[in-house]
Amino acid sequence: MQMLKVHGSNNDFFILDEKNLENSITEDELVTLAKKVCDRKNGLHGGATVFYMLQRGMLV
C-alpha cells in the first residue's frame, strides 16, 4: 500500500489512491486505517490532520 503525506495551510494529510490497491477495502477498514495513521501520538510519520482516499470512478 502506498500513501502520500502532504502539507499545506498548516495542515498535513495522507492521500491513498484506491487504484493502487490490489484489493478494495471496506468502509470499516478505511475508517480503522485512517484512525491509525492519523493518530498524532502513534500514527504514521507523526500522524495527520486529514485522510483522503481517491476512489475508483472519481473525477480528479
Residue pairs with C-beta under 8 A, 6 or more apart in sequence:
1 16
1 20
1 21
2 16
2 17
2 20
3 14
3 15
3 16
3 37
3 44
4 14
4 15
5 12
5 13
5 14
5 15
5 44
5 45
5 48
6 12
6 13
6 15
11 49
11 50
12 46
12 48
12 49
12 50
13 48
13 49
13 50
13 51
13 52
14 34
14 37
14 38
14 44
14 48
14 50
14 51
14 52
15 52
15 53
15 54
16 33
16 51
16 52
16 53
16 54
17 53
17 54
18 24
18 25
18 53
18 54
18 55
18 56
19 54
19 56
24 56
25 33
30 53
33 51
34 51
36 42
36 43
36 44
37 43
37 44
37 47
37 48
37 51
38 47
38 48
38 49
38 50
38 51
39 47
40 46
40 47
41 47
54 60
